[in-house]
Amino acid sequence: MSFKLKYKHIDEEREIPKENYSIKDLLDELELSSQTVVSKQNGELVIEDTIIENDDEIQLVQIIYGG
């Protein structure tokens, strides 16, 4: 089982390493915080507790801070 990950320069297929693998698990692996990125699953905004399913497309979008 696998999913597609898109984040900055990353555009790759990744294996789902375990059952109930969540967006939070992915962010932890990539050493990212849900406070600095927005997560999308198949084009829809999702929270970090969302489970990644086979053939999902996960896109992580960097939040831009400024003033």
C-alpha positions in Angstrom: 0.0 0.0 0.0 1.3 3.4 -0.9 0.5 7.1 -1.2 1.8 10.0 -3.2 3.6 12.8 -1.3 4.0 16.4 -2.6 5.9 18.9 -0.6 8.2 21.6 -2.0 10.7 19.6 -4.2 9.4 16.2 -3.1 7.0 14.5 -5.5 7.2 10.7 -4.8 5.4 7.5 -4.0 5.8 6.4 -0.5 4.9 3.1 1.2 2.4 3.3 4.1 4.6 1.9 6.9 1.9 0.8 9.4 -1.8 0.5 9.9 -3.5 3.7 10.9 -0.7 5.8 9.6 -1.7 9.4 10.0 -0.8 12.9 8.7 0.8 13.5 12.2 3.0 10.4 11.7 4.1 11.7 8.3 4.8 15.2 9.7 6.9 13.6 12.5 8.9 11.6 10.0 9.6 14.7 8.0 10.3 16.7 11.2 7.6 19.2 10.3 5.0 20.9 12.6 1.3 21.2 11.9 1.8 24.8 12.8 4.1 25.4 9.8 2.3 23.4 7.1 -1.3 22.8 5.9 -2.1 19.3 4.9 -4.3 18.2 2.0 -5.6 14.7 1.3 -6.8 14.3 -2.3 -7.3 18.1 -2.6 -9.2 18.5 0.6 -7.9 20.2 3.8 -7.4 17.7 6.6 -6.3 17.6 10.2 -3.3 15.8 11.5 -5.3 12.9 12.9 -6.5 12.0 9.4 -5.5 8.4 8.4 -3.6 8.1 5.1 -5.2 5.5 2.8 -3.8 3.5 -0.2 -3.5 5.7 -3.3 -4.1 8.9 -1.5 -2.3 12.1 -2.7 -1.0 14.0 0.3 0.1 17.6 -0.3 1.9 19.6 2.4 1.8 23.4 1.9 4.2 25.6 3.8 2.5 28.4 5.7 4.0 31.8 5.0 4.4 34.2 7.9 4.9 37.9 7.5 3.6 41.3 8.3 
